[in-house]
Amino acid sequence: MKLQLKSLALFAMLFICSNVIMAQKNFTTKVIAHRGAWKAQHLPENSLASLRHAGEIGCYGSEFDIHITKDDIIVVNHDNEYYGLTIATSTYQELLAKKHSNGESIPTLEEYLKEGMKHKKTRLVCEIKTSTGGKERTKKLVEMTVAIVKKAKARKQVDYITFDLEGGKLLAKLAPKNEVAYLTGDLTPAEAKAAGFNGIDYHYNVYVKNPGWIEEAKKLGLSVNVWTVNTEDIMQKFIQQKVDFITTNEPELLFSELKATL
C-alpha cells in the first residue's frame, strides 16, 4: 500500500512538472527564479537545493550571484557577507565553517555549474557582483568566471547580468557569444547596446518611469528582463508588454499568471 502511494505521488509530481515545462514553451515571457526557487519550499537562497527546485518546476532560468574570496575562490551568495563573514576578506575554508539552514555549504561556482548542468532546460543566469575589494578584484572575478564556465563546458547554458558597467563591458568582450545584460537602469537601451550589452534587465520602476524603453530595446534587438516582480498586478503589466523575461521570488505564482493568459 505504501509503495502504491509513493508511486502515485511520484507520478503526480512528474505530471505537474511536465505540464509546467510544456506550458513554459508556449509563453512569450519566460520565468527566471530569483536566487533559485526557494520561497515556497523554504529553501536557502542561492543554494544548490533552490537551483534544483527551479529546474524541477520548469523555470526557464535560475538566477544566482557570485563573489570572489580572499584566496580567489568564486562562491555563490547574494550579499557581500555570508553569515557574518565578509566574503572578499575571508578564505573559502573560513566560509565553509558556516552552513545554510539545510546543511549545505556555500557553493563554489564549479559546484553550482555542475548541478545546473543536470537541468539542461534551465538557463543559469549568473550575476557578477562588484567586489568590495575594488576594480581589479571585480576584473579578476569576471576573467575567472568566464574561464571556469568554459572549462565546465557550460557556456551554452549560461547568461550573464551585472550592475557593474566596466565589468559588463569586459564580459561582453570575453564572452561575445553569451547573453550579457545590464542591471543598473541608468542607460537607455541605445546606450546599453553601444556599451556592448545585448540585453537590459532593469527594476520594474525603471520601465514605469521610461515607458518607451521596452519597445525601443526590442527594436534594437536587445532582450528585456524585469526584476524583481512578486505580485500579480505587476506580473500582468509586464506580461501584457511581452517582455522576454520576468525575474521573481514567486515563480509558481508567475506560472499561474502566465497560464491565465493562454
C-alpha positions in Angstrom: 0.0 0.0 0.0 2.8 2.4 1.0 4.6 1.6 -2.3 1.5 2.3 -4.3 1.0 5.7 -2.5 4.6 6.6 -3.2 4.2 5.6 -6.8 1.1 7.7 -7.2 2.8 10.7 -5.5 5.8 10.4 -7.8 3.5 10.1 -10.9 1.5 13.2 -9.8 4.7 15.2 -9.3 6.1 14.2 -12.7 2.8 15.0 -14.3 2.7 18.5 -12.8 6.3 19.2 -13.6 5.9 18.0 -17.2 2.8 20.3 -17.7 4.7 23.3 -16.3 7.7 22.6 -18.6 5.4 22.1 -21.7 3.4 25.3 -20.8 6.7 27.3 -20.4 7.4 26.6 -24.1 4.2 28.4 -25.1 4.8 31.6 -23.0 6.1 34.7 -24.7 7.5 35.8 -21.3 9.9 33.3 -19.6 10.2 32.7 -15.9 13.5 33.4 -14.1 13.7 32.2 -10.5 15.5 34.9 -8.4 18.3 33.2 -6.4 16.6 29.9 -7.4 13.1 28.7 -6.5 13.5 29.0 -2.7 10.5 30.8 -1.2 7.6 28.3 -1.5 9.8 25.4 -0.2 11.6 27.4 2.5 15.0 26.7 0.9 18.1 28.8 1.3 18.5 31.4 -1.4 21.3 30.7 -3.9 21.6 27.2 -2.7 22.0 24.0 -4.8 18.6 23.0 -3.5 16.9 26.2 -4.7 18.6 25.8 -8.1 17.5 22.2 -8.3 13.9 23.1 -7.5 13.9 25.8 -10.2 14.7 23.1 -12.6 12.1 20.7 -11.2 9.2 23.2 -11.6 10.2 24.2 -15.1 11.7 27.7 -14.8 13.3 28.9 -17.9 16.2 30.2 -15.8 17.6 30.3 -12.3 19.4 33.5 -11.3 22.4 33.4 -8.9 25.0 35.8 -7.6 28.8 35.3 -7.3 31.7 36.8 -5.3 35.4 36.2 -5.1 37.0 35.2 -1.9 40.3 36.4 -0.4 42.0 33.3 -1.8 40.4 33.5 -5.3 37.6 31.1 -5.0 34.3 32.1 -6.6 31.3 31.4 -4.4 27.6 31.7 -4.8 25.8 34.1 -2.4 23.8 37.3 -2.8 25.3 39.6 -0.2 28.9 40.6 0.4 28.6 38.9 3.8 27.9 35.3 4.4 26.5 34.6 7.9 28.7 37.4 9.4 31.8 36.8 7.3 32.8 39.3 4.6 33.4 37.2 1.5 36.1 39.4 0.0 38.3 39.3 3.1 37.6 35.7 4.0 39.1 32.5 2.7 37.0 29.7 1.3 37.9 27.5 4.2 36.6 30.1 6.6 33.3 30.3 4.8 32.9 26.6 5.0 32.6 26.9 8.8 29.1 28.4 8.2 26.2 26.3 6.9 22.9 27.1 5.2 19.7 26.1 7.1 19.5 22.8 5.1 23.1 21.8 5.9 24.6 22.9 2.6 27.9 24.8 2.5 28.3 27.9 0.4 28.5 26.6 -3.2 31.5 27.3 -5.4 30.8 28.4 -9.0 32.1 25.0 -10.2 29.7 23.1 -7.9 26.8 25.3 -9.0 27.5 24.8 -12.7 27.8 21.1 -12.1 24.4 20.9 -10.5 22.9 23.3 -13.1 24.1 21.2 -16.0 22.0 18.4 -14.7 19.0 20.6 -15.7 19.7 21.1 -19.3 16.5 23.1 -19.9 17.3 25.7 -17.2 19.4 28.7 -18.1 22.0 29.6 -15.5 21.7 33.4 -15.1 24.9 34.5 -13.4 25.0 37.9 -11.7 28.6 39.1 -11.3 28.8 41.3 -8.2 31.1 44.3 -7.9 33.8 43.2 -5.5 34.2 45.2 -2.3 38.0 44.7 -3.0 37.9 47.2 -5.8 38.0 47.3 -9.6 40.9 44.9 -10.0 39.2 42.3 -7.9 36.0 42.7 -10.0 38.1 42.3 -13.2 39.6 39.1 -11.8 36.1 37.8 -10.9 34.9 38.4 -14.4 38.0 36.8 -16.0 37.9 33.8 -13.7 34.2 33.3 -14.2 34.4 33.2 -18.0 37.3 30.7 -17.7 35.5 28.4 -15.3 32.3 28.4 -17.4 34.4 27.5 -20.4 36.3 24.7 -18.6 33.0 23.3 -17.3 31.6 23.3 -20.9 28.7 25.3 -19.6 28.9 28.3 -22.0 25.8 27.5 -23.9 23.7 27.3 -20.8 25.0 30.5 -19.0 23.8 34.0 -19.3 25.4 37.0 -17.5 23.9 40.0 -15.7 25.7 42.7 -13.8 25.3 46.2 -12.2 29.0 46.8 -12.8 29.3 48.8 -16.1 33.0 48.2 -16.6 32.7 44.6 -15.6 29.8 44.2 -18.1 31.9 45.7 -20.9 34.7 43.2 -20.1 32.2 40.4 -20.0 30.9 41.3 -23.5 34.4 41.2 -24.8 35.4 37.9 -23.1 32.1 36.1 -23.7 30.8 37.5 -27.0 28.5 34.5 -27.7 26.8 34.8 -24.3 23.8 37.0 -23.3 25.2 39.9 -21.2 22.5 42.2 -19.7 22.9 45.4 -17.7 21.1 45.8 -14.4 21.5 49.3 -13.1 18.9 51.1 -15.2 20.9 54.3 -15.8 21.5 53.6 -19.5 18.9 54.0 -22.3 18.6 50.9 -24.5 20.7 52.6 -27.2 23.4 53.4 -24.6 23.3 49.9 -23.3 23.8 48.4 -26.8 26.6 50.9 -27.5 28.3 49.7 -24.4 28.3 46.1 -25.6 25.3 44.7 -23.8 22.8 42.6 -25.7 20.1 42.8 -23.1 18.6 45.2 -20.4 17.5 43.8 -17.1 16.0 46.7 -15.1 13.9 47.1 -12.0 10.2 47.4 -12.9 10.1 51.0 -11.7 12.7 51.9 -14.4 10.3 50.8 -17.1 7.4 52.6 -15.4 9.4 55.9 -15.5 10.6 55.2 -19.0 7.6 53.5 -20.7 9.2 53.6 -24.2 12.3 51.7 -23.3 10.8 48.2 -23.7 9.7 48.9 -27.3 13.0 50.7 -28.0 15.0 47.8 -26.7 13.1 45.3 -28.8 13.7 47.4 -32.0 17.4 47.4 -31.2 17.4 43.7 -30.8 18.0 43.7 -27.1 16.4 41.2 -24.7 14.2 42.7 -22.0 14.1 41.4 -18.4 12.4 42.9 -15.5 13.1 42.4 -11.8 12.1 41.6 -9.1 8.4 41.1 -9.7 6.4 39.3 -6.9 2.8 40.5 -7.2 0.0 39.6 -9.7 -0.7 43.1 -10.9 2.9 43.9 -11.8 3.4 40.5 -13.4 0.3 41.1 -15.6 1.6 44.6 -16.5 4.8 43.2 -18.0 3.2 40.0 -19.4 1.0 42.3 -21.4 4.0 44.2 -22.7 5.6 40.9 -23.8 8.9 41.3 -22.1 11.2 38.4 -22.7 11.8 37.5 -19.0 10.4 38.3 -15.6 12.7 37.6 -12.6 10.7 36.7 -9.5 10.9 35.3 -6.0 7.5 33.7 -6.7 8.0 31.5 -9.8 4.9 29.4 -9.0 2.7 32.5 -8.9 4.2 33.8 -12.2 3.4 30.4 -13.9 -0.2 30.8 -12.7 -0.4 34.3 -14.1 1.1 33.2 -17.4 -1.3 30.3 -17.7 -4.2 32.7 -17.2 -3.2 34.5 -20.4 -3.2 31.4 -22.6 
